[in-house]
Amino acid sequence: MKTALLRLALGTCALAASAADVSMPVPGAQNAAGERVLTFIAKDPPGQRCNGNLQVAAEIANTYRVPIQLLPSSLAEDMPAPAVFYGNQLIVADGKDFNGAASYQIVADVLEMEGVAKQARSGLLFQGAVRKDLDTLKASIKSGGK
Protein backbone atom coordinates (compact mmCIF):
# COMPACT_ATOMS: atom_id res chain seq x y z
CA MET A 1 0.00 0.00 0.00
CA LYS A 2 2.82 2.41 0.89
CA THR A 3 4.53 1.61 -2.40
CA ALA A 4 1.36 2.38 -4.36
CA LEU A 5 0.95 5.72 -2.55
CA LEU A 6 4.58 6.59 -3.18
CA ARG A 7 4.22 5.78 -6.88
CA LEU A 8 1.06 7.89 -7.06
CA ALA A 9 2.80 10.83 -5.37
CA LEU A 10 5.83 10.56 -7.64
CA GLY A 11 3.60 10.26 -10.71
CA THR A 12 1.72 13.40 -9.69
CA CYS A 13 5.00 15.29 -9.21
CA ALA A 14 6.26 14.10 -12.59
CA LEU A 15 2.99 15.18 -14.23
CA ALA A 16 3.19 18.63 -12.68
CA ALA A 17 6.85 18.95 -13.63
CA SER A 18 6.20 17.99 -17.25
CA ALA A 19 3.22 20.35 -17.46
CA ALA A 20 5.26 23.20 -15.98
CA ASP A 21 7.85 22.78 -18.74
CA VAL A 22 5.36 23.93 -21.41
CA SER A 23 4.18 27.53 -21.52
CA MET A 24 2.08 29.06 -24.30
CA PRO A 25 0.55 32.49 -24.92
CA VAL A 26 -3.01 31.68 -23.81
CA PRO A 27 -5.65 34.37 -24.51
CA GLY A 28 -6.96 35.73 -21.19
CA ALA A 29 -4.36 33.82 -19.12
CA GLN A 30 -4.79 36.39 -16.33
CA ASN A 31 -7.82 38.33 -15.19
CA ALA A 32 -7.91 42.08 -14.42
CA ALA A 33 -6.79 41.39 -10.83
CA GLY A 34 -3.68 39.57 -12.09
CA GLU A 35 -4.92 36.11 -11.06
CA ARG A 36 -4.08 33.19 -13.32
CA VAL A 37 -7.12 31.87 -15.16
CA LEU A 38 -7.94 28.20 -15.71
CA THR A 39 -8.62 27.94 -19.45
CA PHE A 40 -10.42 25.10 -21.20
CA ILE A 41 -10.08 25.20 -25.00
CA ALA A 42 -12.65 23.15 -26.93
CA LYS A 43 -12.67 22.09 -30.56
CA ASP A 44 -15.30 23.57 -32.87
CA PRO A 45 -17.66 21.70 -32.89
CA PRO A 46 -16.99 20.11 -29.52
CA GLY A 47 -15.92 16.50 -29.44
CA GLN A 48 -16.02 13.85 -26.75
CA ARG A 49 -12.88 15.00 -24.93
CA CYS A 50 -14.08 18.62 -25.01
CA ASN A 51 -17.43 17.72 -23.44
CA GLY A 52 -15.65 15.72 -20.75
CA ASN A 53 -13.31 18.64 -20.08
CA LEU A 54 -16.30 20.96 -19.60
CA GLN A 55 -17.62 18.60 -16.93
CA VAL A 56 -14.20 18.77 -15.27
CA ALA A 57 -14.46 22.59 -15.35
CA ALA A 58 -17.80 22.35 -13.52
CA GLU A 59 -16.31 20.05 -10.88
CA ILE A 60 -13.31 22.34 -10.38
CA ALA A 61 -15.62 25.36 -9.98
CA ASN A 62 -17.44 23.45 -7.24
CA THR A 63 -14.22 22.99 -5.28
CA TYR A 64 -11.76 25.81 -6.07
CA ARG A 65 -11.95 29.59 -6.10
CA VAL A 66 -10.30 30.08 -9.48
CA PRO A 67 -11.38 32.13 -12.49
CA ILE A 68 -12.33 29.77 -15.33
CA GLN A 69 -12.80 30.53 -19.00
CA LEU A 70 -14.10 28.22 -21.70
CA LEU A 71 -12.84 29.07 -25.18
CA PRO A 72 -13.75 27.59 -28.54
CA SER A 73 -10.67 26.91 -30.66
CA SER A 74 -11.79 29.65 -33.07
CA LEU A 75 -10.97 32.20 -30.32
CA ALA A 76 -7.65 30.54 -29.49
CA GLU A 77 -6.00 30.13 -32.87
CA ASP A 78 -2.62 28.37 -32.90
CA MET A 79 -3.49 26.67 -29.59
CA PRO A 80 -4.04 22.91 -29.29
CA ALA A 81 -7.64 21.84 -28.79
CA PRO A 82 -8.85 20.30 -26.63
CA ALA A 83 -6.50 21.68 -24.01
CA VAL A 84 -6.42 22.94 -20.43
CA PHE A 85 -4.09 25.66 -19.15
CA TYR A 86 -3.56 27.33 -15.79
CA GLY A 87 -2.35 30.79 -16.76
CA ASN A 88 0.13 29.99 -19.54
CA GLN A 89 1.04 26.61 -18.01
CA LEU A 90 -0.08 23.60 -20.04
CA ILE A 91 -1.92 20.90 -18.08
CA VAL A 92 -3.26 18.70 -20.91
CA ALA A 93 -3.43 19.18 -24.69
CA ASP A 94 -4.31 17.34 -27.86
CA GLY A 95 -1.25 15.42 -29.03
CA LYS A 96 0.54 15.89 -25.70
CA ASP A 97 0.03 14.57 -22.15
CA PHE A 98 -3.32 12.79 -21.82
CA ASN A 99 -4.15 13.79 -25.42
CA GLY A 100 -6.31 16.71 -24.28
CA ALA A 101 -8.54 14.69 -21.95
CA ALA A 102 -8.48 16.29 -18.50
CA SER A 103 -9.68 14.74 -15.28
CA TYR A 104 -10.68 16.41 -12.05
CA GLN A 105 -7.65 14.90 -10.31
CA ILE A 106 -5.12 16.06 -12.90
CA VAL A 107 -6.35 19.67 -12.74
CA ALA A 108 -6.85 19.60 -8.95
CA ASP A 109 -3.26 18.38 -8.45
CA VAL A 110 -1.92 21.40 -10.35
CA LEU A 111 -4.19 23.80 -8.44
CA GLU A 112 -3.17 22.24 -5.11
CA MET A 113 0.52 22.60 -5.96
CA GLU A 114 -0.09 26.24 -6.89
CA GLY A 115 -1.90 26.89 -3.59
CA VAL A 116 -5.24 27.89 -5.13
CA ALA A 117 -7.87 28.57 -2.47
CA LYS A 118 -10.84 26.23 -2.09
CA GLN A 119 -14.50 27.17 -1.87
CA ALA A 120 -15.83 27.52 1.69
CA ARG A 121 -18.29 24.73 0.85
CA SER A 122 -18.25 22.38 -2.12
CA GLY A 123 -21.03 22.91 -4.63
CA LEU A 124 -23.99 20.71 -5.43
CA LEU A 125 -22.10 18.54 -7.93
CA PHE A 126 -20.56 16.59 -5.06
CA GLN A 127 -23.82 15.92 -3.22
CA GLY A 128 -25.93 12.74 -3.43
CA ALA A 129 -28.28 12.48 -6.39
CA VAL A 130 -26.64 15.38 -8.23
CA ARG A 131 -23.30 13.54 -8.16
CA LYS A 132 -24.96 10.36 -9.43
CA ASP A 133 -26.54 12.31 -12.33
CA LEU A 134 -23.19 13.94 -13.15
CA ASP A 135 -21.42 10.58 -13.16
CA THR A 136 -24.12 9.21 -15.49
CA LEU A 137 -23.66 12.21 -17.81
CA LYS A 138 -19.88 11.78 -17.83
CA ALA A 139 -20.22 8.07 -18.61
CA SER A 140 -22.55 8.93 -21.48
CA ILE A 141 -20.04 11.43 -22.85
CA LYS A 142 -17.21 8.87 -22.67
CA SER A 143 -19.27 6.26 -24.47
CA GLY A 144 -20.30 8.70 -27.20
CA GLY A 145 -23.92 8.85 -26.02
CA LYS A 146 -24.50 5.10 -26.33
C-alpha positions as a Markdown table, in Angstrom:
| # | Residue | x | y | z |
|---|---|---|---|---|
| 1 | Met | 0.0 | 0.0 | 0.0 |
| 2 | Lys | 2.8 | 2.4 | 0.9 |
| 3 | Thr | 4.5 | 1.6 | -2.4 |
| 4 | Ala | 1.4 | 2.4 | -4.4 |
| 5 | Leu | 0.9 | 5.7 | -2.5 |
| 6 | Leu | 4.6 | 6.6 | -3.2 |
| 7 | Arg | 4.2 | 5.8 | -6.9 |
| 8 | Leu | 1.1 | 7.9 | -7.1 |
| 9 | Ala | 2.8 | 10.8 | -5.4 |
| 10 | Leu | 5.8 | 10.6 | -7.6 |
| 11 | Gly | 3.6 | 10.3 | -10.7 |
| 12 | Thr | 1.7 | 13.4 | -9.7 |
| 13 | Cys | 5.0 | 15.3 | -9.2 |
| 14 | Ala | 6.3 | 14.1 | -12.6 |
| 15 | Leu | 3.0 | 15.2 | -14.2 |
| 16 | Ala | 3.2 | 18.6 | -12.7 |
| 17 | Ala | 6.8 | 19.0 | -13.6 |
| 18 | Ser | 6.2 | 18.0 | -17.2 |
| 19 | Ala | 3.2 | 20.4 | -17.5 |
| 20 | Ala | 5.3 | 23.2 | -16.0 |
| 21 | Asp | 7.8 | 22.8 | -18.7 |
| 22 | Val | 5.4 | 23.9 | -21.4 |
| 23 | Ser | 4.2 | 27.5 | -21.5 |
| 24 | Met | 2.1 | 29.1 | -24.3 |
| 25 | Pro | 0.6 | 32.5 | -24.9 |
| 26 | Val | -3.0 | 31.7 | -23.8 |
| 27 | Pro | -5.6 | 34.4 | -24.5 |
| 28 | Gly | -7.0 | 35.7 | -21.2 |
| 29 | Ala | -4.4 | 33.8 | -19.1 |
| 30 | Gln | -4.8 | 36.4 | -16.3 |
| 31 | Asn | -7.8 | 38.3 | -15.2 |
| 32 | Ala | -7.9 | 42.1 | -14.4 |
| 33 | Ala | -6.8 | 41.4 | -10.8 |
| 34 | Gly | -3.7 | 39.6 | -12.1 |
| 35 | Glu | -4.9 | 36.1 | -11.1 |
| 36 | Arg | -4.1 | 33.2 | -13.3 |
| 37 | Val | -7.1 | 31.9 | -15.2 |
| 38 | Leu | -7.9 | 28.2 | -15.7 |
| 39 | Thr | -8.6 | 27.9 | -19.4 |
| 40 | Phe | -10.4 | 25.1 | -21.2 |
| 41 | Ile | -10.1 | 25.2 | -25.0 |
| 42 | Ala | -12.6 | 23.1 | -26.9 |
| 43 | Lys | -12.7 | 22.1 | -30.6 |
| 44 | Asp | -15.3 | 23.6 | -32.9 |
| 45 | Pro | -17.7 | 21.7 | -32.9 |
| 46 | Pro | -17.0 | 20.1 | -29.5 |
| 47 | Gly | -15.9 | 16.5 | -29.4 |
| 48 | Gln | -16.0 | 13.8 | -26.7 |
| 49 | Arg | -12.9 | 15.0 | -24.9 |
| 50 | Cys | -14.1 | 18.6 | -25.0 |
| 51 | Asn | -17.4 | 17.7 | -23.4 |
| 52 | Gly | -15.7 | 15.7 | -20.8 |
| 53 | Asn | -13.3 | 18.6 | -20.1 |
| 54 | Leu | -16.3 | 21.0 | -19.6 |
| 55 | Gln | -17.6 | 18.6 | -16.9 |
| 56 | Val | -14.2 | 18.8 | -15.3 |
| 57 | Ala | -14.5 | 22.6 | -15.3 |
| 58 | Ala | -17.8 | 22.4 | -13.5 |
| 59 | Glu | -16.3 | 20.0 | -10.9 |
| 60 | Ile | -13.3 | 22.3 | -10.4 |
| 61 | Ala | -15.6 | 25.4 | -10.0 |
| 62 | Asn | -17.4 | 23.5 | -7.2 |
| 63 | Thr | -14.2 | 23.0 | -5.3 |
| 64 | Tyr | -11.8 | 25.8 | -6.1 |
| 65 | Arg | -12.0 | 29.6 | -6.1 |
| 66 | Val | -10.3 | 30.1 | -9.5 |
| 67 | Pro | -11.4 | 32.1 | -12.5 |
| 68 | Ile | -12.3 | 29.8 | -15.3 |
| 69 | Gln | -12.8 | 30.5 | -19.0 |
| 70 | Leu | -14.1 | 28.2 | -21.7 |
| 71 | Leu | -12.8 | 29.1 | -25.2 |
| 72 | Pro | -13.7 | 27.6 | -28.5 |
| 73 | Ser | -10.7 | 26.9 | -30.7 |
| 74 | Ser | -11.8 | 29.7 | -33.1 |
| 75 | Leu | -11.0 | 32.2 | -30.3 |
| 76 | Ala | -7.6 | 30.5 | -29.5 |
| 77 | Glu | -6.0 | 30.1 | -32.9 |
| 78 | Asp | -2.6 | 28.4 | -32.9 |
| 79 | Met | -3.5 | 26.7 | -29.6 |
| 80 | Pro | -4.0 | 22.9 | -29.3 |
| 81 | Ala | -7.6 | 21.8 | -28.8 |
| 82 | Pro | -8.8 | 20.3 | -26.6 |
| 83 | Ala | -6.5 | 21.7 | -24.0 |
| 84 | Val | -6.4 | 22.9 | -20.4 |
| 85 | Phe | -4.1 | 25.7 | -19.2 |
| 86 | Tyr | -3.6 | 27.3 | -15.8 |
| 87 | Gly | -2.4 | 30.8 | -16.8 |
| 88 | Asn | 0.1 | 30.0 | -19.5 |
| 89 | Gln | 1.0 | 26.6 | -18.0 |
| 90 | Leu | -0.1 | 23.6 | -20.0 |
| 91 | Ile | -1.9 | 20.9 | -18.1 |
| 92 | Val | -3.3 | 18.7 | -20.9 |
| 93 | Ala | -3.4 | 19.2 | -24.7 |
| 94 | Asp | -4.3 | 17.3 | -27.9 |
| 95 | Gly | -1.2 | 15.4 | -29.0 |
| 96 | Lys | 0.5 | 15.9 | -25.7 |
| 97 | Asp | 0.0 | 14.6 | -22.2 |
| 98 | Phe | -3.3 | 12.8 | -21.8 |
| 99 | Asn | -4.1 | 13.8 | -25.4 |
| 100 | Gly | -6.3 | 16.7 | -24.3 |
| 101 | Ala | -8.5 | 14.7 | -21.9 |
| 102 | Ala | -8.5 | 16.3 | -18.5 |
| 103 | Ser | -9.7 | 14.7 | -15.3 |
| 104 | Tyr | -10.7 | 16.4 | -12.1 |
| 105 | Gln | -7.7 | 14.9 | -10.3 |
| 106 | Ile | -5.1 | 16.1 | -12.9 |
| 107 | Val | -6.4 | 19.7 | -12.7 |
| 108 | Ala | -6.9 | 19.6 | -9.0 |
| 109 | Asp | -3.3 | 18.4 | -8.5 |
| 110 | Val | -1.9 | 21.4 | -10.3 |
| 111 | Leu | -4.2 | 23.8 | -8.4 |
| 112 | Glu | -3.2 | 22.2 | -5.1 |
| 113 | Met | 0.5 | 22.6 | -6.0 |
| 114 | Glu | -0.1 | 26.2 | -6.9 |
| 115 | Gly | -1.9 | 26.9 | -3.6 |
| 116 | Val | -5.2 | 27.9 | -5.1 |
| 117 | Ala | -7.9 | 28.6 | -2.5 |
| 118 | Lys | -10.8 | 26.2 | -2.1 |
| 119 | Gln | -14.5 | 27.2 | -1.9 |
| 120 | Ala | -15.8 | 27.5 | 1.7 |
| 121 | Arg | -18.3 | 24.7 | 0.8 |
| 122 | Ser | -18.2 | 22.4 | -2.1 |
| 123 | Gly | -21.0 | 22.9 | -4.6 |
| 124 | Leu | -24.0 | 20.7 | -5.4 |
| 125 | Leu | -22.1 | 18.5 | -7.9 |
| 126 | Phe | -20.6 | 16.6 | -5.1 |
| 127 | Gln | -23.8 | 15.9 | -3.2 |
| 128 | Gly | -25.9 | 12.7 | -3.4 |
| 129 | Ala | -28.3 | 12.5 | -6.4 |
| 130 | Val | -26.6 | 15.4 | -8.2 |
| 131 | Arg | -23.3 | 13.5 | -8.2 |
| 132 | Lys | -25.0 | 10.4 | -9.4 |
| 133 | Asp | -26.5 | 12.3 | -12.3 |
| 134 | Leu | -23.2 | 13.9 | -13.1 |
| 135 | Asp | -21.4 | 10.6 | -13.2 |
| 136 | Thr | -24.1 | 9.2 | -15.5 |
| 137 | Leu | -23.7 | 12.2 | -17.8 |
| 138 | Lys | -19.9 | 11.8 | -17.8 |
| 139 | Ala | -20.2 | 8.1 | -18.6 |
| 140 | Ser | -22.6 | 8.9 | -21.5 |
| 141 | Ile | -20.0 | 11.4 | -22.9 |
| 142 | Lys | -17.2 | 8.9 | -22.7 |
| 143 | Ser | -19.3 | 6.3 | -24.5 |
| 144 | Gly | -20.3 | 8.7 | -27.2 |
| 145 | Gly | -23.9 | 8.8 | -26.0 |
| 146 | Lys | -24.5 | 5.1 | -26.3 |
